[in-house]
């Protein structure tokens, strides 16, 4: 039986219908990615599924007792209480007393597994950590269906990868909206496509969906072209002379009227953003140079320590690091917006910088969309010449009435699109982009990716979108913690592999040091030949590790089963066994590595 189903649902907010006779269903275990253009109605659909709003017509049916958890796109600015209080609030939301007790145990497990600072005030957390807390709150009520609206916004790469792994082990149904293509590819096994008010389900991974949707759109365009030709022929027939009109076929006239109605009701696909970057003249070969730069906020540990680099014309560098590690601070130091505590930043000649600010501070919410681009004129200067501001905004999918609306009425995706339109008016030979992909629909994101890739100047980019980083940059500045920043040449996957290899080497070195016996102890030392007993132990270790890992996988699956928590004693034992099992696996691997290195 379906968890939730829509039947011929219609919904609008004054403009074109966001849902126009939409029908689909969500089944137990579904892992769905919801895709569509900015403004198509994805967030509205989420609110409809959660029961927050009702449709104009049609029916929304849910299974009896269905529990729905929703992580909204916008993180609240303030929410009173500690992290533990917020997460437990999700557990207490369950109306059944026994279920509340079970949910309380789940909440405790989530606090540990998601590495949440349970005693910290919620209002003191970063935006990324707040999203983790709100997700834990929704999971604590053990929902049958989890709705995630842009869950990767404001998350750093490590948090995104954690979320991917966590959702892989989540047993309930999931519906996720995300602009992060790699996240959708790894989390969703089927796609819901919201296009012009209709919802189509594609039972395939995201990359295969893109291929099939492109073929479908080509077929639609071909069919529409044939329809328009037929309509034009029939209109020409009707306009023939008096004699032809006198003997015209009334059935054919009625068919023409039907064609007219069908054409008026047809919703053509939304256009694509049309844009280009206004390139400034070439600056010098050296864009800037940082020499022994350090910076920290008063009373805080250093964000940048003894950092040196030389940025040359044409360099394309991405900044990688956790939230709060200092990426935006480094950009402002390099641009001269902040003065370093020590060291110096030297700028090259003829720099023309276009800076995309993740906080959208360059937009005035009280002014209209058009006034934000050109406050004193009706025209703007573009790469193709002088144009009317309303026409230019049409290239960025803002219709005239939207262009005359205040910025405060725009969605997050529309504000990012407006900031992009403003940025591209500025002649530049250096692009500095701080989280440009948040809230953009995938089509606009891909256009931005193409523009930045073709930009002939220098690029500095902060983004947690791994696909975007790989497609635009050639090297990284990696924030290692404690103010240390290391340069890495290569793509994201290569950096991650190198990081994991380094972590494994460090762990191996640490276990090797710990395994060194004190002098004269008589314990085995590295280089000593294996005894027969040790040879037997070595041959049995792979099977032992395999058995331990199988037990670990089974235990994790058991811990994810809400039924376990009907027996608190069994749940407690299972929770206690998990860390002990992790330690056993680690010891077995360390022992295997130790014995493998010694001669037989």
N, C-alpha and C positions, 0 to 999 in steps of 0.2 A: 504493500500500500504506500502511496506517495506521502511524504511528510507534508508537502505543501503544494498547492496547484493554483494557477491562475486560469480563469475561463473567460475569454473574450473581454478582457479588462480594458477600459478606456479611462484616461486621466489626462487633464491639461491644467496649465496655470495661466490661462489667458492667451497664450500664443498657440503655435501648432501643437497638436496632441503629442505628449511625451509617450503615452501608451495608446495605441490605436487598434483595439481589438486583439490585444496580446494574449497569448495562451502558452503555457509551458508548465512543467512540474519538476519538483526536486524530490529525488528518491533517497532512501537511507544509503549512506556511504558515498553519495555523489561528491565529487571534488570539482567544482565548476569555477571557471574564470568568466567574469562578466566584462565585456568590452563594448566600446561605443565612443562616439565623439564627445568632446566637452559640450555640455548642454543637452545631450541626448536624453538624459533622465536617469542615469545610473544610480545616483544617490537617492533620487525620488523613489525608484524601484525598491531600493534597500529599505527605505522608511515604510513603504507599502507592505513589504514582506514581514517587517517586524511588528506590524500592527499600529504604527504611529499615526498613519493616515489611512483614509479609505478611498476606494476608487470612485470615479464619477458613475461608472456603470460596469456591469460584469460581476464576477464573483471571485473571491479569494478563499479557498478551502484549505484547512489544515487538519492534520490528524489529531485525534483526541489527546489532550495533555501535552501537546508539542511545546518544548522549551526552545526559545530562540535567543541567542546571544548576539549582540551587535557591537562592533567596534566602529564608531563614527569617524568620519574624515577629519573633523575638527577636534583638537584636544582642548579640554576646558582650561581656561587661564588659572582658575583657582578651584580647589576642591578640598574642603577641610578634612583633617584626619591624617593619620600615618598611613604608610603603604599597607601595613597589615590590616588596618581598619577598612581601607578601600576594598581590598581583596575579599575580606570576610563579608563585606556588604553583599557581594555577589552570592556567597553561600547562604546568607540569611534570606535572600530573595525567594528561595524555594518555599512554596506554601506548605509542603509536607514536612512535619517535624522530624521524622526518621531520615528523610532525604536531606534535611538541613544538617543533621549530624554528619552524614556521609560527606556532604559538600564541605563541611568544616575541615575534615581530614584531607580532602582534595586541595583545599586552599593552602593548608600547611605544606603539602607536597609541591604545589606550584611556586610558593615563595622560595623553596629551596632550588627546584629545578630551573627556575627562570632567573636565579641569582638576584633576587630583589632585596633591597635594603629595608627590611620590614619595619624598622623603627624610625626611618626617615620621614619627615613631613612630605606629603605629596607635593605641596606647593614649592618645595625646594629643589625638585628634580628637573632635569633637562626634558625637552619635548620628547626625545626618543625614549627615555626611561618612563615617562608618563604613559606613553602608548603601551609599553610592556605591562605596566601596572593595570591599565584599563583592560587589556587583553586577559590578564590573569583574573580580573574581577568577573569577566564574562564566562571564562572557562570554569570558574569555581561553582557556578550553578549547573554544571554538567549539561550544557545545551545539546539538544538533538541536531540543531542547525546553527552554524556559526556564520554570521555575516561580517565580512571584513571590508571596509571601505578605505582604500589606499593605505593599507597597514604599514607599508615601507616608508611613508613620508616621515622625514626627520629621524629615521633610523640610520645608524652607521652600518658599514658593510658587515661587521662582525655580528651585529644584532639581526640584520636581514638573514644571514646564513643560519643563525640560531633559530629564527622563526621558521625558516624553511624546514630545518630538521625537526622542530617541534611539531609542525603541522603534518609532517610525514607520518608521525606516530599517532596523530589524533584520529579517533575512530568515528567521530560524528561526521555529518555532512557539512561541507564548506562551500560558501559562495563568496568569491573574492573579486573586488575591483582593484586593479593596479595598473599603473603605467610602466612598471618595471617588467620588461619583456622576459628577462631571465627568471624572475620570480614566478611569473605566470607559467612559464614553461615547466618549472620544477614542481609547482604545487598543483596545478590544474590538470585533470585528465580529459576534460571536455570543456567546450566553450559555449557560453550564451552570448549571442551577438544582438545588441539592441541597436537597431538601424531604422530610422524614420518611423518610430512608434511600434514596430514589429520586433518580436523576439524569436530568433532561430537558434536551435540547439545543434551544435556540431560535435559529434562524438569522436574527437581526435585531439591530440596535443596541439598547443598553440601554433607551432611552426607549420604543421600540416594544415591547420585552419587558415592561415594566411594564404597558402597556395590555393586552397579550395575556394576561399572567398573571392580572391582575385579572378579566378575563372568564372565564378558565379556573376560577378559584377560585369565582366566582359559580355557574358550571355545576356544579362539584363539590358546593357546598353545597346546591344544588337537588336534585341526584341523591341525596345523603345524606338529605335530608329525606324524599324519597319512599320511600327504602329503610326509614327508621325507621318511617314510617307503615305500610308493608306488614308489617314485623316486629311492630308493635303489634297489627295486625288478626289476624295468625296466632296470636300469644300469647293474645289474647282468645278466639279460636275454640277453642284447646286447653283453656282453662279453663271451657268450657261444661259444662252439667250431665251427669249420669251417662248419660242416653240418648244424648246427642250424642257422648260419649266412646266409648260402646260401638260406635257405627257410624262412627267417624271413619275417614278415609282414611289408611292407613299411609304411603302415598307422600307425602301432604301433611305428615305428621309428620316424615318424613325431610327434606323440603324446609325445614321450620321449623328443624330442627337445623342444617342447612347455613347458613341465614340467621344463626343465633346465632354460629356459628363465624366467619362473615364479619364480623359486627359486632365481635366481640372482637378480630379481627386488624386492624381498621381503625385507622389512626393519624390522629387529628384534627389539624388544623393548630394549631401552637403559638399560644397567645394573644398579645395585644399588651400591652405595659406600660401600666398604668393609673395615672396620676399627676396631681397638680396642685401648683402652687407656692403655699406659704403666704405670702400677702402681708401685710407689716407695715403699720402705719399710715403715712400720708404724713409724710415729713420736710419740711424747708424747701425752698423753690424752688431754692436753690443747694446742690448736693450737696457739692462741694469746689472749691477754687481752688488752683492751683499758680502760684507767682510766682518766675520766674528760678531754677528748680531745676536744679542740676547734680549729677552723681554719677559717680564712677569707683572701681573697685577699686584697692587700693594697687599702684603700679607699672604700671598699665594705662591705655590711652587712655580718654577719657570715653565713657560709654555714654549719658548724658543731659547736654546742655549748654544752659544758659540757657533752659530750657523753661517756658513759661507757658500755662495754659489755665484755662477755667472750665467745670466740668461741671454742667449744669442737670438738674433733675428731668425724666425722660422721654427724656434723650439715650441713643442706642444707637450706641456707638462700637466699631469694630474696630481692632485694632493689627496693622499690616503691617510685615514686615521680615525679613531673613535670620536664620537661627539664630545666636544669640550676639550679636545687635544690641542687646539690652537690653529686650525687651518685658516679660518677667517681672519684671525689675528695676524698670521703671517702675510696674508694678502695685503692687509692694511699697512703693515710695516713696509712691504715691498713697494706699495703705491705711494708711500709718504704720508698716509692719513694718520699713522701712529709713529711716534719717535721711539727708536730703540733705547733700552736702558744702557746698552753699551754696543760698540761697533758702529758701522756706518753702511748706508745704502746709497749707491751712486747711480743716477739715471743717465741713460744715453741721450743722444740728440734727437729732436723732432718727434718725441713720443706723442701719440694720439691714442688715449686709452678709452675703451668702452667697458664700463663696469656694470655687470648684472648682479644686483644685490639680492641675496636670498630673502631679506626681510621686506623687500619691495618698498624701501624707504623713499625711493625716487618718485613714488606715486602719491598725489594729493587726493585723499578719499573724498574731500568736499567738492572738488572740481569734476567736471564731466570728463568722459573718456577723451573726447576731442580736445578739450582745454588742457589735458595733461600732456598732449603731444605738441600743441601749438597754442599757447595761452593768448598770444597777441595777434594772431593771424588766422585766416581760414585756409592757408596753404602751408605745405611742408616741402622741403627739398629732399628728393630721393635720388638713388643711383640712376633712375630713368628720367629725371628732370623734376620740375616744380609741379606739384599735384594738389588738388583740393584735399583737405584733411579727411573729409567723410569718404571720399573715393579711396584714399590710402587705407583707411581703417577697414573698408570693405575687403581689401586683400587679406586682412587678418580675421575675416569672418565676423566682423561687427556690422550688423545692419544699421541704417541711419538712426532708427529710434534708440538702439543700444549705444551708438556713438554719442548720443546726446544725453545719456543717463549718467548720474554720478558714479564715480568709481566704487563708492561704498556699496552699491547694489550688485557688483560683479561677483561671480564665483571665483574660487581660488585659481582654477584653470584659465578663466578669462583675464584675471589680473596678470597672470604670468604671460599670457599672450600679448596683453597691452604693453607690459614691460619689454617684451621682445620687440614689438613694433617701435617703441621709443628708442631702444638700444640700436636698432638697425638704421636709424636716421643719422646717427653720429659717425662721422668719418673716423676710422680707427686703423691703426696698424698693430695694436695690442688688444686682444680680447681677454677680459678677466670675468669668468663666469662662476658665481657662487651658488650652487644648487639650482641650476636653471631648469631641471627636468621635473621638479615637484608640481603635481597637478596638471601637467600638460597631457592632452590625449596623445595616443601613440603616433597618429599621423603627423601632428605638429612636432612631436619630439623627433621623429625621423627626418622632418624637414630641417630642424635646427641642427641635427647631426650632420646632414648633408652640407648646410651652409658653413658650419665650423670646419668641416673636413676640407672644403674648398677655399677657405679663407687663407690668403697668402702670407699673413703676418704671424705674430706670436700669440700663443694661447696659454693661459693659466686657468685650470678648471678644477673646481671642487664639485664632486658628485658621488652619490652612493649607488648610481645606476651602473652596474658593472659592464653591461653591453655598451652603453654610451661611452664610458671611459675607454674601453678597448677599441672602439671604432674611431675615436677622435685623437687620443694621446699616443705618444711614442715612449714616454718615460714617466716615472712617478717620483714625488717626494713623499716619503713614508714617515709618519709620526710614530716613533718607537716608544714614546713615554719619557717623562722626565726632561722634556725639552729637546731630546735628541731627534734629529731629522736626517734620514738616510736617503740617498738617491738610488733608484732602481731602474734599469733599462729593460723594457720588455712589457708584455701585457699582464692583465690582472691574474690570469690563471698561473702564469709563470711565477709571478710574485708570491701567490698563495702556496704554490709547490715549494718554492725556496724557503718561505717562512716555516712551513711544516717540517721540511728537512732540517732546518736549523734548530727548531724546537726538539726534534727527535735526537739530534746530535747532542744538544745540551743535556737532555734527560739521560742519554746514554753515558755521557761524561760524568754526570752527577752520580749515577748509580755505580759507575766504575770506581769513583773516588770513595764512595761509601762502602764498596765491597772490599777495599784494600784492608787486609788484616793487620793488626799491630805486629811489630817486629817480634820474632821469637814465639808467636802464638801457635805455630805448627799448622795454621789453616792453609788451604790451597791458595796458591798465588798464580797470577796470570803467567802463562807460558809453561806451566807444569802440565805434563801429559795427563790425559783423563784416565781415571781408574776404571776397572770393569763396571763397578757400580754406577759411576758417573756416566759411562757410555750407555748403560741401560736406562738411566734417568733421561738422558738426552733423546734417545729414540722414542721415549714415551711422552715427551713434552708436547709435540704437535697435537696428538690426540687429546691430551689433557686440556690444552688451550681451546681446542675446538669444542670440547664438552662444556667448558666454563662459559664460552661465548654463547653457546646454545642456551644454557641455563639463564644467562643474562638477558637474551632476547625474549625468552619465555616469561621471565620475571617482569620485564618492562611492559610486555603485553598484558600481563595480569594486573599490574598496577594501573594501567589505563582502563581497566574494566570497572565501571561503577559498582557492579555487583559485589566486588571484593569488600567494599566498605560496609556491607551489611554485617560483617563479622569484624569488629574493631580489633580483636586480638590477632586475627590472621593478617589484617592490614598492617598492624604494628610490626609483626614478624617480617613481613615482606619488605617493609621500609627499612628495617634494620639489616636485612640480608643484602640489599643492593650495594651499599658502600663497601661491605665486607667482600662481596663478590668482585667489585671493581679492583680492590686491593689485591685479591688473589690473582686476577688476570694480569695485573701489572707485575707482580712478583714472578709469575710464570714466564712472562716475556723477558724480564730482566735475567732470569736464570738461564733461559734458552740462549740469549745473546752471550752471556758469560761463558757457557760451556762450548758454544759454537766457535768462539775465538781461540780456544785452547787446542793444542795438537792432540790427536788421538793416538 
